[in-house]
């Protein structure tokens, strides 16, 4: 019975891992960034330009999105290849753009 419980736990971990990877892939392919207010969006763009991935990581923490946090870490790790830096600047722009759109469309 102990072995069966361990196998059940391993299956549960595997299912959670698969779901997380699917969510991460969906966020990356759909460029699904969190919605922040205008000041935060502007700040995260600036931070992502200066410190690749850090703005995305902070946006993920602020919005409580684990997948966004992982994307920020991946941007930071791959920044030395310039891929992460470019990705980070683009993601910062998307965060900024979405924050501006949210601000414009919100009722006064």
The first five atom37 places (N, CA, C, CB, O) and aatype in JSON, in Angstrom:
{
  "aatype": [20, 20, 20, 20, 20, 20, 20, 20, 20, 20, 20, 20, 20, 20, 20, 20, 20, 20, 20, 20, 20, 20, 20, 20, 20, 20, 20, 20, 20, 20, 20, 20, 20, 20, 20, 20, 20, 20, 20, 20, 20, 20, 20, 20, 20, 20, 20, 20, 20, 20, 20, 20, 20, 20, 20, 20, 20, 20, 20, 20, 20, 20, 20, 20, 20, 20, 20, 20, 20, 20, 20, 20, 20, 20, 20, 20, 20, 20, 20, 20, 20, 20, 20, 20, 20, 20, 20, 20, 20, 20, 20, 20, 20, 20, 20, 20, 20, 20, 20, 20, 20, 20, 20, 20, 20, 20, 20, 20],
  "atom_mask": [
    [1, 1, 1, 1, 1],
    [1, 1, 1, 1, 1],
    [1, 1, 1, 1, 1],
    [1, 1, 1, 1, 1],
    [1, 1, 1, 1, 1],
    [1, 1, 1, 1, 1],
    [1, 1, 1, 1, 1],
    [1, 1, 1, 1, 1],
    [1, 1, 1, 1, 1],
    [1, 1, 1, 1, 1],
    [1, 1, 1, 1, 1],
    [1, 1, 1, 1, 1],
    [1, 1, 1, 1, 1],
    [1, 1, 1, 1, 1],
    [1, 1, 1, 1, 1],
    [1, 1, 1, 1, 1],
    [1, 1, 1, 1, 1],
    [1, 1, 1, 1, 1],
    [1, 1, 1, 1, 1],
    [1, 1, 1, 1, 1],
    [1, 1, 1, 1, 1],
    [1, 1, 1, 1, 1],
    [1, 1, 1, 1, 1],
    [1, 1, 1, 1, 1],
    [1, 1, 1, 1, 1],
    [1, 1, 1, 1, 1],
    [1, 1, 1, 1, 1],
    [1, 1, 1, 1, 1],
    [1, 1, 1, 1, 1],
    [1, 1, 1, 1, 1],
    [1, 1, 1, 1, 1],
    [1, 1, 1, 1, 1],
    [1, 1, 1, 1, 1],
    [1, 1, 1, 1, 1],
    [1, 1, 1, 1, 1],
    [1, 1, 1, 1, 1],
    [1, 1, 1, 1, 1],
    [1, 1, 1, 1, 1],
    [1, 1, 1, 1, 1],
    [1, 1, 1, 1, 1],
    [1, 1, 1, 1, 1],
    [1, 1, 1, 1, 1],
    [1, 1, 1, 1, 1],
    [1, 1, 1, 1, 1],
    [1, 1, 1, 1, 1],
    [1, 1, 1, 1, 1],
    [1, 1, 1, 1, 1],
    [1, 1, 1, 1, 1],
    [1, 1, 1, 1, 1],
    [1, 1, 1, 1, 1],
    [1, 1, 1, 1, 1],
    [1, 1, 1, 1, 1],
    [1, 1, 1, 1, 1],
    [1, 1, 1, 1, 1],
    [1, 1, 1, 1, 1],
    [1, 1, 1, 1, 1],
    [1, 1, 1, 1, 1],
    [1, 1, 1, 1, 1],
    [1, 1, 1, 1, 1],
    [1, 1, 1, 1, 1],
    [1, 1, 1, 1, 1],
    [1, 1, 1, 1, 1],
    [1, 1, 1, 1, 1],
    [1, 1, 1, 1, 1],
    [1, 1, 1, 1, 1],
    [1, 1, 1, 1, 1],
    [1, 1, 1, 1, 1],
    [1, 1, 1, 1, 1],
    [1, 1, 1, 1, 1],
    [1, 1, 1, 1, 1],
    [1, 1, 1, 1, 1],
    [1, 1, 1, 1, 1],
    [1, 1, 1, 1, 1],
    [1, 1, 1, 1, 1],
    [1, 1, 1, 1, 1],
    [1, 1, 1, 1, 1],
    [1, 1, 1, 1, 1],
    [1, 1, 1, 1, 1],
    [1, 1, 1, 1, 1],
    [1, 1, 1, 1, 1],
    [1, 1, 1, 1, 1],
    [1, 1, 1, 1, 1],
    [1, 1, 1, 1, 1],
    [1, 1, 1, 1, 1],
    [1, 1, 1, 1, 1],
    [1, 1, 1, 1, 1],
    [1, 1, 1, 1, 1],
    [1, 1, 1, 1, 1],
    [1, 1, 1, 1, 1],
    [1, 1, 1, 1, 1],
    [1, 1, 1, 1, 1],
    [1, 1, 1, 1, 1],
    [1, 1, 1, 1, 1],
    [1, 1, 1, 1, 1],
    [1, 1, 1, 1, 1],
    [1, 1, 1, 1, 1],
    [1, 1, 1, 1, 1],
    [1, 1, 1, 1, 1],
    [1, 1, 1, 1, 1],
    [1, 1, 1, 1, 1],
    [1, 1, 1, 1, 1],
    [1, 1, 1, 1, 1],
    [1, 1, 1, 1, 1],
    [1, 1, 1, 1, 1],
    [1, 1, 1, 1, 1],
    [1, 1, 1, 1, 1],
    [1, 1, 1, 1, 1],
    [1, 1, 1, 1, 1]
  ],
  "atom_positions": [
    [[0.82, -1.2, 0.0], [0.0, 0.0, 0.0], [0.86, 1.26, 0.0], [-0.93, 0.0, 1.2], [0.47, 2.28, -0.57]],
    [[2.03, 1.19, 0.65], [2.93, 2.35, 0.66], [3.4, 2.68, -0.76], [4.14, 2.08, 1.59], [3.5, 3.84, -1.14]],
    [[3.7, 1.63, -1.51], [4.14, 1.81, -2.89], [3.03, 2.43, -3.74], [4.59, 0.47, -3.5], [3.29, 3.3, -4.57]],
    [[1.82, 1.99, -3.54], [0.68, 2.52, -4.28], [0.48, 4.0, -3.97], [-0.59, 1.72, -3.96], [0.2, 4.79, -4.87]],
    [[0.62, 4.38, -2.7], [0.48, 5.79, -2.31], [1.55, 6.64, -2.98], [0.56, 5.95, -0.77], [1.28, 7.73, -3.47]],
    [[2.79, 6.12, -2.99], [3.88, 6.85, -3.63], [3.65, 6.99, -5.13], [5.22, 6.15, -3.37], [3.93, 8.04, -5.71]],
    [[3.15, 5.95, -5.76], [2.87, 6.02, -7.19], [1.74, 7.01, -7.47], [2.49, 4.63, -7.73], [1.78, 7.73, -8.47]],
    [[0.74, 7.06, -6.59], [-0.34, 8.03, -6.75], [0.2, 9.46, -6.64], [-1.43, 7.8, -5.69], [-0.18, 10.34, -7.4]],
    [[1.11, 9.68, -5.67], [1.7, 11.0, -5.49], [2.53, 11.38, -6.72], [2.58, 11.05, -4.23], [2.48, 12.52, -7.18]],
    [[3.29, 10.42, -7.25], [4.09, 10.69, -8.43], [3.2, 11.02, -9.62], [4.99, 9.48, -8.76], [3.53, 11.91, -10.41]],
    [[2.09, 10.33, -9.75], [1.15, 10.61, -10.83], [0.55, 12.0, -10.69], [0.05, 9.57, -10.87], [0.36, 12.71, -11.68]],
    [[0.26, 12.38, -9.45], [-0.29, 13.71, -9.18], [0.73, 14.8, -9.53], [-0.71, 13.83, -7.71], [0.39, 15.82, -10.14]],
    [[1.98, 14.58, -9.13], [3.05, 15.54, -9.45], [3.22, 15.64, -10.96], [4.39, 15.12, -8.78], [3.37, 16.74, -11.5]],
    [[3.19, 14.51, -11.64], [3.33, 14.51, -13.09], [2.2, 15.28, -13.75], [3.36, 13.08, -13.62], [2.44, 16.07, -14.67]],
    [[0.97, 15.07, -13.29], [-0.19, 15.79, -13.84], [-0.05, 17.3, -13.62], [-1.49, 15.28, -13.19], [-0.33, 18.09, -14.52]],
    [[0.38, 17.7, -12.42], [0.57, 19.12, -12.12], [1.66, 19.73, -12.98], [0.9, 19.32, -10.64], [1.55, 20.87, -13.44]],
    [[2.73, 18.96, -13.2], [3.84, 19.44, -14.02], [3.38, 19.61, -15.47], [5.03, 18.45, -13.95], [3.72, 20.61, -16.12]],
    [[2.63, 18.66, -15.97], [2.13, 18.75, -17.34], [1.22, 19.97, -17.5], [1.38, 17.47, -17.73], [1.31, 20.68, -18.5]],
    [[0.35, 20.21, -16.53], [-0.56, 21.35, -16.59], [0.23, 22.66, -16.57], [-1.56, 21.31, -15.42], [-0.06, 23.58, -17.33]],
    [[1.24, 22.74, -15.67], [2.06, 23.95, -15.58], [2.78, 24.21, -16.9], [3.08, 23.83, -14.43], [2.8, 25.34, -17.38]],
    [[3.36, 23.16, -17.49], [4.07, 23.32, -18.77], [3.11, 23.74, -19.88], [4.78, 22.01, -19.15], [3.46, 24.57, -20.73]],
    [[1.91, 23.19, -19.88], [0.92, 23.58, -20.88], [0.51, 25.04, -20.7], [-0.32, 22.66, -20.79], [0.38, 25.78, -21.67]],
    [[0.32, 25.45, -19.44], [-0.02, 26.86, -19.16], [1.12, 27.79, -19.57], [-0.35, 27.05, -17.66], [0.89, 28.85, -20.14]],
    [[2.35, 27.38, -19.27], [3.52, 28.18, -19.64], [3.61, 28.32, -21.16], [4.81, 27.53, -19.09], [3.82, 29.42, -21.67]],
    [[3.45, 27.21, -21.87], [3.51, 27.23, -23.33], [2.42, 28.13, -23.9], [3.39, 25.82, -23.9], [2.66, 28.9, -24.83]],
    [[1.21, 28.02, -23.34], [0.1, 28.85, -23.82], [0.39, 30.33, -23.59], [-1.21, 28.45, -23.12], [0.1, 31.17, -24.45]],
    [[0.96, 30.66, -22.43], [1.26, 32.06, -22.14], [2.31, 32.61, -23.1], [1.74, 32.21, -20.69], [2.21, 33.75, -23.56]],
    [[3.32, 31.81, -23.39], [4.38, 32.27, -24.3], [3.86, 32.4, -25.73], [5.58, 31.29, -24.26], [4.1, 33.42, -26.38]],
    [[3.15, 31.4, -26.21], [2.71, 31.44, -27.6], [1.61, 32.47, -27.84], [2.22, 30.07, -28.02], [1.49, 33.0, -28.95]],
    [[0.81, 32.75, -26.82], [-0.24, 33.76, -26.97], [0.2, 35.14, -26.5], [-1.47, 33.34, -26.2], [-0.59, 36.09, -26.55]],
    [[1.45, 35.26, -26.06], [1.96, 36.52, -25.52], [0.99, 37.08, -24.47], [2.18, 37.56, -26.65], [0.66, 38.26, -24.47]],
    [[0.56, 36.2, -23.6], [-0.42, 36.54, -22.57], [0.29, 37.13, -21.36], [-1.26, 35.29, -22.17], [0.81, 36.39, -20.52]],
    [[0.3, 38.44, -21.26], [0.97, 39.12, -20.15], [-0.07, 39.56, -19.12], [1.79, 40.33, -20.64], [-1.23, 39.75, -19.45]],
    [[0.36, 39.72, -17.87], [-0.59, 40.16, -16.85], [-1.03, 41.6, -17.06], [0.03, 40.01, -15.47], [-0.33, 42.39, -17.69]],
    [[-2.19, 41.94, -16.53], [-2.69, 43.31, -16.59], [-2.27, 44.05, -15.33], [-4.22, 43.33, -16.76], [-2.6, 43.64, -14.22]],
    [[-1.54, 45.13, -15.51], [-1.11, 45.98, -14.4], [-1.64, 47.38, -14.63], [0.44, 45.98, -14.27], [-2.1, 47.7, -15.73]],
    [[-1.59, 48.22, -13.61], [-2.01, 49.6, -13.84], [-0.93, 50.34, -14.63], [-2.3, 50.33, -12.49], [0.17, 49.82, -14.81]],
    [[-1.24, 51.53, -15.09], [-0.38, 52.27, -16.01], [1.02, 52.5, -15.47], [-1.0, 53.6, -16.35], [2.0, 52.27, -16.18]],
    [[1.13, 52.93, -14.23], [2.46, 53.2, -13.65], [3.29, 51.94, -13.56], [2.32, 53.83, -12.28], [4.49, 51.96, -13.86]],
    [[2.68, 50.85, -13.14], [3.41, 49.58, -13.05], [3.82, 49.1, -14.44], [2.56, 48.51, -12.36], [4.93, 48.6, -14.61]],
    [[2.94, 49.25, -15.42], [3.27, 48.84, -16.79], [4.46, 49.59, -17.34], [2.08, 49.03, -17.7], [5.35, 49.01, -17.96]],
    [[4.47, 50.9, -17.11], [5.6, 51.73, -17.55], [6.88, 51.32, -16.83], [5.31, 53.22, -17.31], [7.94, 51.19, -17.44]],
    [[6.77, 51.12, -15.54], [7.93, 50.73, -14.74], [8.51, 49.39, -15.16], [7.56, 50.67, -13.28], [9.73, 49.22, -15.23]],
    [[7.64, 48.43, -15.46], [8.12, 47.1, -15.85], [8.8, 47.13, -17.21], [6.96, 46.09, -15.86], [9.74, 46.37, -17.45]],
    [[8.33, 48.0, -18.12], [9.01, 48.16, -19.4], [10.42, 48.68, -19.18], [8.22, 49.12, -20.33], [11.38, 48.15, -19.74]],
    [[10.55, 49.72, -18.36], [11.88, 50.3, -18.09], [12.79, 49.29, -17.42], [11.75, 51.55, -17.21], [13.95, 49.15, -17.8]],
    [[12.27, 48.58, -16.43], [13.07, 47.58, -15.72], [13.49, 46.46, -16.67], [12.28, 46.99, -14.51], [14.63, 46.01, -16.62]],
    [[12.59, 46.01, -17.55], [12.93, 44.95, -18.49], [14.0, 45.38, -19.49], [11.69, 44.49, -19.23], [14.78, 44.55, -19.95]],
    [[14.04, 46.66, -19.82], [15.09, 47.16, -20.72], [16.44, 47.15, -20.01], [14.75, 48.59, -21.22], [17.45, 46.75, -20.58]],
    [[16.45, 47.6, -18.76], [17.7, 47.72, -18.0], [18.16, 46.4, -17.38], [17.54, 48.75, -16.92], [19.35, 46.1, -17.37]],
    [[17.22, 45.63, -16.86], [17.52, 44.35, -16.2], [16.61, 43.28, -16.81], [17.32, 44.45, -14.64], [15.51, 43.05, -16.31]],
    [[17.06, 42.64, -17.88], [16.21, 41.71, -18.61], [15.57, 40.65, -17.72], [16.99, 41.05, -19.7], [16.25, 39.96, -16.96]],
    [[14.25, 40.53, -17.84], [13.51, 39.51, -17.12], [13.02, 39.93, -15.75], [14.34, 38.32, -16.97], [12.05, 39.37, -15.25]],
    [[13.67, 40.9, -15.14], [13.31, 41.3, -13.78], [11.92, 41.96, -13.77], [14.37, 42.27, -13.21], [11.13, 41.71, -12.86]],
    [[11.63, 42.78, -14.76], [10.31, 43.4, -14.84], [9.21, 42.36, -15.03], [10.27, 44.41, -15.98], [8.14, 42.47, -14.43]],
    [[9.48, 41.35, -15.85], [8.52, 40.28, -16.06], [8.33, 39.48, -14.79], [8.97, 39.36, -17.2], [7.21, 39.12, -14.44]],
    [[9.43, 39.21, -14.08], [9.36, 38.49, -12.81], [8.52, 39.26, -11.79], [10.78, 38.25, -12.25], [7.66, 38.69, -11.13]],
    [[8.77, 40.56, -11.67], [8.01, 41.39, -10.73], [6.53, 41.44, -11.14], [8.6, 42.83, -10.68], [5.65, 41.38, -10.28]],
    [[6.25, 41.56, -12.44], [4.87, 41.55, -12.92], [4.19, 40.24, -12.56], [4.81, 41.79, -14.44], [3.01, 40.22, -12.2]],
    [[4.92, 39.14, -12.66], [4.38, 37.84, -12.29], [4.1, 37.74, -10.8], [5.33, 36.74, -12.7], [3.09, 37.17, -10.39]],
    [[4.99, 38.3, -10.0], [4.79, 38.3, -8.54], [3.59, 39.16, -8.2], [6.06, 38.81, -7.8], [2.74, 38.76, -7.4]],
    [[3.51, 40.36, -8.8], [2.41, 41.28, -8.5], [1.07, 40.69, -8.91], [2.63, 42.61, -9.21], [0.07, 40.89, -8.22]],
    [[1.03, 39.98, -10.02], [-0.23, 39.42, -10.5], [-0.46, 37.98, -10.02], [-0.26, 39.45, -12.02], [-1.48, 37.37, -10.34]],
    [[0.49, 37.45, -9.26], [0.42, 36.08, -8.73], [0.28, 35.04, -9.83], [-0.75, 35.97, -7.76], [-0.52, 34.11, -9.72]],
    [[1.08, 35.2, -10.88], [1.09, 34.25, -12.0], [2.44, 33.56, -12.05], [0.79, 34.97, -13.36], [3.45, 34.15, -12.44]],
    [[2.45, 32.28, -11.65], [3.7, 31.52, -11.62], [4.33, 31.4, -12.99], [3.45, 30.14, -11.05], [5.56, 31.45, -13.11]],
    [[3.52, 31.24, -14.01], [4.08, 31.08, -15.35], [4.82, 32.35, -15.79], [2.97, 30.74, -16.36], [5.86, 32.27, -16.43]],
    [[4.28, 33.52, -15.44], [4.96, 34.78, -15.78], [6.28, 34.89, -15.03], [4.05, 35.99, -15.46], [7.26, 35.4, -15.57]],
    [[6.31, 34.42, -13.78], [7.55, 34.45, -13.02], [8.62, 33.57, -13.68], [7.31, 33.98, -11.56], [9.78, 33.96, -13.78]],
    [[8.21, 32.4, -14.14], [9.15, 31.49, -14.82], [9.66, 32.13, -16.11], [8.48, 30.12, -15.12], [10.84, 32.03, -16.43]],
    [[8.78, 32.78, -16.85], [9.19, 33.46, -18.08], [10.23, 34.53, -17.76], [7.96, 34.09, -18.8], [11.22, 34.67, -18.49]],
    [[10.02, 35.29, -16.69], [10.99, 36.3, -16.27], [12.35, 35.68, -15.97], [10.49, 37.05, -15.06], [13.38, 36.23, -16.36]],
    [[12.36, 34.56, -15.28], [13.62, 33.88, -14.97], [14.29, 33.39, -16.25], [13.38, 32.69, -14.0], [15.5, 33.52, -16.41]],
    [[13.5, 32.84, -17.17], [14.06, 32.38, -18.45], [14.64, 33.55, -19.25], [12.99, 31.65, -19.27], [15.68, 33.41, -19.9]],
    [[13.97, 34.68, -19.22], [14.49, 35.87, -19.91], [15.83, 36.29, -19.29], [13.48, 37.03, -19.84], [16.77, 36.61, -20.01]],
    [[15.89, 36.28, -17.98], [17.12, 36.68, -17.28], [18.27, 35.72, -17.61], [16.88, 36.72, -15.76], [19.38, 36.16, -17.89]],
    [[17.97, 34.42, -17.56], [19.01, 33.4, -17.8], [19.54, 33.47, -19.23], [18.46, 32.0, -17.51], [20.73, 33.26, -19.46]],
    [[18.67, 33.77, -20.2], [19.09, 33.77, -21.61], [19.48, 35.17, -22.1], [17.97, 33.22, -22.47], [19.73, 35.35, -23.3]],
    [[19.53, 36.15, -21.21], [19.86, 37.52, -21.61], [21.26, 37.63, -22.22], [19.76, 38.46, -20.42], [21.47, 38.41, -23.14]],
    [[22.2, 36.84, -21.72], [23.56, 36.94, -22.25], [23.64, 36.5, -23.71], [24.52, 36.09, -21.4], [24.59, 36.84, -24.41]],
    [[22.66, 35.75, -24.18], [22.6, 35.34, -25.58], [21.88, 36.39, -26.44], [21.89, 33.99, -25.71], [21.75, 36.22, -27.65]],
    [[21.43, 37.46, -25.82], [20.63, 38.52, -26.42], [19.19, 38.09, -26.71], [21.28, 39.0, -27.69], [18.31, 38.93, -26.85]],
    [[18.95, 36.79, -26.79], [17.59, 36.3, -27.0], [16.72, 36.72, -25.83], [17.57, 34.76, -27.18], [15.62, 37.24, -26.02]],
    [[17.2, 36.48, -24.62], [16.44, 36.83, -23.43], [16.22, 38.32, -23.29], [17.14, 36.31, -22.2], [15.17, 38.76, -22.84]],
    [[17.21, 39.1, -23.68], [17.09, 40.56, -23.58], [16.02, 41.08, -24.54], [18.45, 41.23, -23.86], [15.18, 41.9, -24.17]],
    [[16.08, 40.61, -25.78], [15.09, 41.01, -26.77], [13.7, 40.55, -26.35], [15.44, 40.43, -28.17], [12.73, 41.31, -26.43]],
    [[13.6, 39.31, -25.89], [12.35, 38.76, -25.4], [11.82, 39.59, -24.23], [12.53, 37.28, -24.98], [10.62, 39.87, -24.15]],
    [[12.71, 39.98, -23.33], [12.36, 40.77, -22.16], [11.84, 42.16, -22.55], [13.57, 40.92, -21.23], [10.85, 42.63, -22.0]],
    [[12.51, 42.8, -23.5], [12.06, 44.12, -23.96], [10.69, 44.0, -24.62], [13.08, 44.74, -24.95], [9.82, 44.83, -24.39]],
    [[10.51, 42.98, -25.44], [9.22, 42.78, -26.09], [8.13, 42.51, -25.06], [9.31, 41.61, -27.09], [7.03, 43.07, -25.15]],
    [[8.42, 41.67, -24.09], [7.44, 41.35, -23.04], [7.13, 42.61, -22.23], [7.97, 40.22, -22.11], [5.97, 42.85, -21.87]],
    [[8.16, 43.42, -21.94], [7.94, 44.68, -21.24], [7.04, 45.61, -22.03], [9.28, 45.37, -20.96], [6.17, 46.27, -21.46]],
    [[7.24, 45.65, -23.34], [6.38, 46.46, -24.2], [4.94, 45.95, -24.15], [6.9, 46.43, -25.65], [4.01, 46.75, -24.07]],
    [[4.75, 44.63, -24.18], [3.4, 44.06, -24.11], [2.73, 44.39, -22.78], [3.45, 42.55, -24.32], [1.54, 44.69, -22.74]],
    [[3.49, 44.32, -21.69], [2.96, 44.67, -20.37], [2.55, 46.14, -20.36], [4.0, 44.37, -19.24], [1.47, 46.49, -19.88]],
    [[3.42, 46.99, -20.89], [3.14, 48.43, -20.96], [1.89, 48.7, -21.8], [4.34, 49.18, -21.56], [1.0, 49.45, -21.39]],
    [[1.83, 48.07, -22.98], [0.7, 48.27, -23.9], [-0.61, 47.82, -23.25], [0.94, 47.51, -25.22], [-1.62, 48.52, -23.34]],
    [[-0.59, 46.66, -22.61], [-1.8, 46.15, -21.97], [-2.22, 47.05, -20.82], [-1.59, 44.72, -21.47], [-3.41, 47.26, -20.59]],
    [[-1.24, 47.6, -20.08], [-1.55, 48.52, -18.98], [-2.19, 49.79, -19.53], [-0.27, 48.86, -18.17], [-3.14, 50.31, -18.94]],
    [[-1.69, 50.3, -20.65], [-2.26, 51.5, -21.27], [-3.68, 51.23, -21.76], [-1.38, 51.97, -22.44], [-4.57, 52.06, -21.56]],
    [[-3.9, 50.1, -22.37], [-5.24, 49.75, -22.86], [-6.22, 49.59, -21.71], [-5.18, 48.46, -23.69], [-7.37, 50.01, -21.8]],
    [[-5.76, 48.98, -20.63], [-6.61, 48.82, -19.45], [-6.97, 50.15, -18.84], [-5.92, 47.95, -18.41], [-8.09, 50.34, -18.35]],
    [[-6.02, 51.08, -18.86], [-6.25, 52.4, -18.29], [-7.25, 53.18, -19.14], [-4.93, 53.18, -18.16], [-8.13, 53.85, -18.61]],
    [[-7.11, 53.1, -20.45], [-7.98, 53.84, -21.37], [-9.41, 53.29, -21.31], [-7.43, 53.75, -22.82], [-10.38, 54.06, -21.34]],
    [[-9.55, 51.96, -21.21], [-10.88, 51.37, -21.27], [-11.57, 51.34, -19.9], [-10.79, 49.97, -21.81], [-12.76, 51.02, -19.83]],
    [[-10.86, 51.66, -18.83], [-11.51, 51.62, -17.52], [-12.39, 52.85, -17.32], [-10.45, 51.52, -16.39], [-12.02, 53.95, -17.73]],
    [[-13.57, 52.65, -16.68], [-14.47, 53.78, -16.47], [-13.9, 54.78, -15.48], [-15.82, 53.3, -16.0], [-13.2, 54.41, -14.54]],
    [[-14.21, 56.06, -15.7], [-13.69, 57.13, -14.85], [-14.68, 57.45, -13.75], [-13.38, 58.39, -15.68], [-14.42, 58.32, -12.92]]
  ]
}
